[in-house]
């Protein structure tokens, strides 16, 4: 599922609701038909992985950065770490590092490029085997070469058909193959369907496509107010980097 739309239209708010940073005042967020508010939050978040626009890496080894995505007390075999790195399209650059998985990345991952950091973040999100993977503008801050490598990793994960993937994308060319594209504008769903269905339908999606083809950025939407009366929940250790 891809969420697209003008900046400030509400896409990231949807992700915050899924991650239970907020609970909806009206309506429900369902996972496998169950209201997520009725699920134990810690248990629920074990099934949710996320990769944000700016990955957070620590001044430890690549391996430790990847396994940080595991719940406290859980360990991962070298085979699992390598598999997640391969799935994230990261293994080729990792094995060329001075100490491979044991290489220290420096504060905030300073020894890695933006694309490399993002692929480590994807591996971290995958290592706990999430049922739901959230990708919030995961390629928007990258140059074209790095974006292609990260997008290849995302495509590989989606092709496995082993989990639901929700993608928030600025560059619409990266979501054309999504099973469902949801256009979010002004805090509401404006359109939804496949790429071809939405192009044929016209409307806001086609306008966004046309603007990007002409080299324009999406028109910002009016600022969306935070849900009234909703208190954001602080993420548990490891969750914000999952």
DRENDO-1510 file (C-alpha; in Angstrom, 1 decimal, always signed):
<recs>
REC; n; res; u; v; w
REC; 1; UNK; +0.0; +0.0; +0.0 .
REC; 2; UNK; +1.4; +3.4; -1.0 .
REC; 3; UNK; +0.3; +6.7; +0.7 .
REC; 4; UNK; +0.9; +9.7; -1.5 .
REC; 5; UNK; -0.3; +13.3; -1.6 .
REC; 6; UNK; +0.6; +16.9; -0.9 .
REC; 7; UNK; +3.1; +17.8; +1.8 .
REC; 8; UNK; +1.3; +18.2; +5.1 .
REC; 9; UNK; -1.8; +16.2; +3.9 .
REC; 10; UNK; -1.8; +13.7; +6.7 .
REC; 11; UNK; +0.4; +10.8; +5.4 .
REC; 12; UNK; +2.8; +10.7; +8.3 .
REC; 13; UNK; -0.2; +11.1; +10.7 .
REC; 14; UNK; -1.5; +7.8; +9.4 .
REC; 15; UNK; +1.9; +6.2; +10.2 .
REC; 16; UNK; +1.8; +7.7; +13.7 .
REC; 17; UNK; -1.7; +6.2; +14.2 .
REC; 18; UNK; -0.5; +2.8; +13.0 .
REC; 19; UNK; +2.5; +3.0; +15.4 .
REC; 20; UNK; +0.1; +4.1; +18.2 .
REC; 21; UNK; +1.9; +7.4; +18.9 .
REC; 22; UNK; -1.7; +8.6; +18.9 .
REC; 23; UNK; -5.0; +6.7; +19.2 .
REC; 24; UNK; -7.9; +7.9; +17.0 .
REC; 25; UNK; -10.7; +9.7; +18.5 .
REC; 26; UNK; -13.1; +8.4; +15.9 .
REC; 27; UNK; -12.9; +5.3; +13.7 .
REC; 28; UNK; -10.5; +2.4; +14.2 .
REC; 29; UNK; -7.2; +1.1; +13.0 .
REC; 30; UNK; -7.5; -2.6; +12.4 .
REC; 31; UNK; -4.7; -5.2; +12.0 .
REC; 32; UNK; -6.0; -8.6; +10.8 .
REC; 33; UNK; -9.5; -7.3; +11.7 .
REC; 34; UNK; -8.6; -6.4; +15.3 .
REC; 35; UNK; -8.7; -2.9; +16.8 .
REC; 36; UNK; -5.1; -2.2; +17.6 .
REC; 37; UNK; -6.2; -0.2; +20.7 .
REC; 38; UNK; -7.3; -3.5; +22.2 .
REC; 39; UNK; -3.9; -5.1; +21.7 .
REC; 40; UNK; -1.1; -5.0; +24.2 .
REC; 41; UNK; +1.1; -2.1; +22.8 .
REC; 42; UNK; +4.4; -3.8; +23.4 .
REC; 43; UNK; +3.3; -7.1; +21.8 .
REC; 44; UNK; +1.7; -5.2; +18.9 .
REC; 45; UNK; +4.9; -3.2; +18.2 .
REC; 46; UNK; +6.9; -6.4; +18.0 .
REC; 47; UNK; +5.0; -7.0; +14.7 .
REC; 48; UNK; +5.6; -3.5; +13.3 .
REC; 49; UNK; +8.9; -2.4; +11.7 .
REC; 50; UNK; +9.6; +1.1; +10.4 .
REC; 51; UNK; +12.2; +2.9; +8.4 .
REC; 52; UNK; +12.1; +6.7; +8.5 .
REC; 53; UNK; +13.6; +9.4; +6.2 .
REC; 54; UNK; +16.6; +10.0; +8.5 .
REC; 55; UNK; +17.9; +6.7; +10.0 .
REC; 56; UNK; +19.3; +6.7; +13.5 .
REC; 57; UNK; +22.6; +4.8; +13.7 .
REC; 58; UNK; +24.8; +4.5; +16.8 .
REC; 59; UNK; +28.6; +4.5; +17.2 .
REC; 60; UNK; +28.8; +0.7; +17.4 .
REC; 61; UNK; +29.3; -2.1; +14.8 .
REC; 62; UNK; +27.0; -2.6; +11.8 .
REC; 63; UNK; +25.9; -5.9; +13.4 .
REC; 64; UNK; +24.9; -4.1; +16.6 .
REC; 65; UNK; +23.0; -1.5; +14.7 .
REC; 66; UNK; +21.1; -4.1; +12.9 .
REC; 67; UNK; +20.3; -6.2; +16.0 .
REC; 68; UNK; +19.1; -3.1; +17.8 .
REC; 69; UNK; +15.8; -3.8; +16.1 .
REC; 70; UNK; +15.3; -6.9; +18.2 .
REC; 71; UNK; +13.1; -6.8; +21.3 .
REC; 72; UNK; +15.2; -6.6; +24.6 .
REC; 73; UNK; +16.8; -9.9; +25.5 .
REC; 74; UNK; +16.6; -11.5; +22.1 .
REC; 75; UNK; +19.7; -12.5; +20.2 .
REC; 76; UNK; +20.2; -13.1; +16.4 .
REC; 77; UNK; +22.5; -15.6; +14.7 .
REC; 78; UNK; +25.1; -14.4; +12.3 .
REC; 79; UNK; +23.1; -16.2; +9.6 .
REC; 80; UNK; +20.0; -14.2; +10.3 .
REC; 81; UNK; +21.9; -10.9; +10.4 .
REC; 82; UNK; +23.5; -11.7; +7.0 .
REC; 83; UNK; +20.1; -12.7; +5.6 .
REC; 84; UNK; +18.5; -9.4; +6.7 .
REC; 85; UNK; +21.5; -7.5; +5.2 .
REC; 86; UNK; +21.1; -9.3; +1.9 .
REC; 87; UNK; +17.4; -8.7; +1.8 .
REC; 88; UNK; +18.1; -5.0; +2.5 .
REC; 89; UNK; +20.6; -4.9; -0.4 .
REC; 90; UNK; +23.3; -4.1; +2.1 .
REC; 91; UNK; +25.5; -7.2; +2.2 .
REC; 92; UNK; +27.6; -6.3; -0.8 .
REC; 93; UNK; +28.9; -3.1; +0.8 .
REC; 94; UNK; +29.1; -4.6; +4.3 .
REC; 95; UNK; +31.4; -7.4; +3.3 .
REC; 96; UNK; +33.8; -4.9; +1.7 .
REC; 97; UNK; +34.1; -2.9; +4.9 .
REC; 98; UNK; +37.3; -3.4; +6.9 .
REC; 99; UNK; +35.7; -5.7; +9.5 .
REC; 100; UNK; +32.5; -6.5; +7.7 .
REC; 101; UNK; +29.6; -6.7; +10.2 .
REC; 102; UNK; +32.0; -5.8; +13.0 .
REC; 103; UNK; +32.9; -2.5; +11.4 .
REC; 104; UNK; +32.1; +0.5; +13.7 .
REC; 105; UNK; +30.1; +3.1; +11.8 .
REC; 106; UNK; +30.9; +6.2; +13.9 .
REC; 107; UNK; +28.6; +8.6; +15.6 .
REC; 108; UNK; +25.3; +8.8; +13.7 .
REC; 109; UNK; +26.7; +6.5; +11.1 .
REC; 110; UNK; +29.2; +9.1; +9.8 .
REC; 111; UNK; +31.4; +6.5; +8.2 .
REC; 112; UNK; +28.5; +5.4; +5.9 .
REC; 113; UNK; +26.9; +7.1; +3.0 .
REC; 114; UNK; +23.2; +8.1; +3.2 .
REC; 115; UNK; +22.2; +5.1; +1.1 .
REC; 116; UNK; +24.3; +2.7; +3.1 .
REC; 117; UNK; +22.7; +4.0; +6.4 .
REC; 118; UNK; +19.2; +3.6; +5.0 .
REC; 119; UNK; +19.9; +0.0; +4.0 .
REC; 120; UNK; +21.3; -0.8; +7.4 .
REC; 121; UNK; +18.0; +0.7; +8.8 .
REC; 122; UNK; +16.0; -1.6; +6.5 .
REC; 123; UNK; +17.9; -4.6; +7.7 .
REC; 124; UNK; +17.3; -3.5; +11.3 .
REC; 125; UNK; +13.5; -3.3; +10.6 .
REC; 126; UNK; +13.5; -6.7; +9.0 .
REC; 127; UNK; +15.4; -8.6; +11.7 .
REC; 128; UNK; +12.4; -9.0; +14.1 .
REC; 129; UNK; +10.3; -10.4; +11.2 .
REC; 130; UNK; +7.6; -7.8; +11.3 .
REC; 131; UNK; +4.1; -8.5; +9.9 .
REC; 132; UNK; +3.8; -4.9; +8.9 .
REC; 133; UNK; +6.7; -2.7; +7.6 .
REC; 134; UNK; +6.3; +1.1; +7.4 .
REC; 135; UNK; +8.5; +3.0; +5.1 .
REC; 136; UNK; +8.1; +6.8; +5.6 .
REC; 137; UNK; +9.9; +8.7; +2.8 .
REC; 138; UNK; +12.7; +6.2; +3.0 .
REC; 139; UNK; +14.4; +7.4; -0.2 .
REC; 140; UNK; +13.5; +11.1; -0.3 .
REC; 141; UNK; +16.7; +12.5; +1.1 .
REC; 142; UNK; +19.0; +10.4; -1.1 .
REC; 143; UNK; +20.8; +11.1; -4.4 .
REC; 144; UNK; +19.6; +9.3; -7.5 .
REC; 145; UNK; +22.2; +6.5; -7.2 .
REC; 146; UNK; +21.6; +5.8; -3.5 .
REC; 147; UNK; +17.9; +6.0; -4.1 .
REC; 148; UNK; +18.1; +3.3; -6.8 .
REC; 149; UNK; +19.9; +1.0; -4.4 .
REC; 150; UNK; +17.5; +1.6; -1.5 .
REC; 151; UNK; +14.5; +1.2; -3.9 .
REC; 152; UNK; +15.9; -2.1; -5.1 .
REC; 153; UNK; +16.0; -3.2; -1.4 .
REC; 154; UNK; +12.4; -2.1; -0.9 .
REC; 155; UNK; +11.3; -3.9; -4.1 .
REC; 156; UNK; +13.0; -7.0; -2.9 .
REC; 157; UNK; +11.2; -6.9; +0.4 .
REC; 158; UNK; +7.8; -6.3; -1.2 .
REC; 159; UNK; +8.4; -9.2; -3.7 .
REC; 160; UNK; +8.7; -11.7; -0.9 .
REC; 161; UNK; +5.0; -11.3; -0.2 .
REC; 162; UNK; +5.7; -12.3; +3.5 .
REC; 163; UNK; +4.4; -9.0; +5.1 .
REC; 164; UNK; +2.2; -6.0; +4.5 .
REC; 165; UNK; +4.3; -3.0; +3.4 .
REC; 166; UNK; +3.0; +0.6; +3.8 .
REC; 167; UNK; +5.1; +3.1; +1.8 .
REC; 168; UNK; +4.9; +6.9; +2.1 .
REC; 169; UNK; +6.5; +8.3; -1.0 .
REC; 170; UNK; +7.4; +11.7; -2.4 .
REC; 171; UNK; +8.6; +10.5; -5.7 .
REC; 172; UNK; +5.6; +8.8; -7.3 .
REC; 173; UNK; +7.7; +6.9; -9.8 .
REC; 174; UNK; +8.7; +4.6; -6.9 .
REC; 175; UNK; +5.1; +3.4; -6.1 .
REC; 176; UNK; +3.6; +2.8; -9.5 .
REC; 177; UNK; +3.7; -1.0; -8.9 .
REC; 178; UNK; +1.9; -0.8; -5.5 .
REC; 179; UNK; -1.2; -3.0; -5.1 .
REC; 180; UNK; -3.1; +0.0; -3.8 .
REC; 181; UNK; -2.2; +3.7; -3.9 .
REC; 182; UNK; -4.1; +5.9; -1.5 .
REC; 183; UNK; -4.1; +9.7; -2.1 .
REC; 184; UNK; -4.2; +11.6; +1.2 .
REC; 185; UNK; -5.0; +15.3; +1.2 .
REC; 186; UNK; -6.3; +17.6; +3.9 .
REC; 187; UNK; -6.4; +14.7; +6.3 .
REC; 188; UNK; -8.8; +12.7; +4.2 .
REC; 189; UNK; -8.6; +10.0; +1.6 .
REC; 190; UNK; -9.1; +11.7; -1.7 .
REC; 191; UNK; -8.6; +8.7; -4.1 .
REC; 192; UNK; -7.4; +5.1; -4.0 .
REC; 193; UNK; -6.8; +2.5; -6.6 .
REC; 194; UNK; -3.9; +1.2; -8.7 .
REC; 195; UNK; -1.6; +3.6; -10.6 .
REC; 196; UNK; -3.5; +3.0; -13.9 .
REC; 197; UNK; -6.9; +3.3; -12.3 .
REC; 198; UNK; -6.0; +6.6; -10.7 .
REC; 199; UNK; -4.4; +8.0; -13.9 .
REC; 200; UNK; -7.5; +7.1; -15.8 .
REC; 201; UNK; -9.7; +8.6; -13.1 .
REC; 202; UNK; -7.9; +11.9; -13.2 .
REC; 203; UNK; -8.1; +14.1; -10.1 .
REC; 204; UNK; -5.4; +14.8; -7.6 .
REC; 205; UNK; -3.2; +11.8; -8.3 .
REC; 206; UNK; -2.9; +12.7; -12.0 .
REC; 207; UNK; -2.2; +16.3; -11.1 .
REC; 208; UNK; +0.7; +15.1; -8.8 .
REC; 209; UNK; +2.0; +12.9; -11.5 .
REC; 210; UNK; +1.9; +15.7; -14.1 .
REC; 211; UNK; +3.6; +18.2; -11.7 .
REC; 212; UNK; +6.5; +15.7; -11.0 .
REC; 213; UNK; +6.9; +15.0; -14.7 .
REC; 214; UNK; +7.3; +18.7; -15.3 .
REC; 215; UNK; +9.9; +18.9; -12.4 .
REC; 216; UNK; +7.7; +20.6; -9.8 .
REC; 217; UNK; +7.4; +19.6; -6.2 .
REC; 218; UNK; +4.0; +18.7; -4.8 .
REC; 219; UNK; +1.9; +21.7; -3.7 .
REC; 220; UNK; +1.9; +21.8; +0.2 .
REC; 221; UNK; -1.4; +21.1; +1.8 .
REC; 222; UNK; -2.8; +23.3; +4.6 .
REC; 223; UNK; -1.2; +22.3; +7.9 .
REC; 224; UNK; -3.2; +19.5; +9.6 .
REC; 225; UNK; -3.9; +20.0; +13.3 .
REC; 226; UNK; -2.8; +17.3; +15.7 .
REC; 227; UNK; -5.7; +15.2; +16.9 .
REC; 228; UNK; -7.4; +17.0; +19.8 .
REC; 229; UNK; -7.3; +15.4; +23.1 .
REC; 230; UNK; -4.9; +12.7; +21.9 .
REC; 231; UNK; -1.7; +12.2; +23.8 .
REC; 232; UNK; +1.3; +10.9; +21.9 .
REC; 233; UNK; +2.8; +7.8; +23.4 .
REC; 234; UNK; +6.6; +7.7; +23.8 .
REC; 235; UNK; +8.2; +4.8; +21.9 .
REC; 236; UNK; +9.7; +2.0; +23.9 .
REC; 237; UNK; +13.4; +1.4; +23.7 .
REC; 238; UNK; +14.4; +0.3; +20.2 .
REC; 239; UNK; +11.0; +1.0; +18.8 .
REC; 240; UNK; +11.7; +4.4; +17.2 .
REC; 241; UNK; +14.7; +2.9; +15.3 .
REC; 242; UNK; +12.9; -0.3; +14.4 .
</recs>
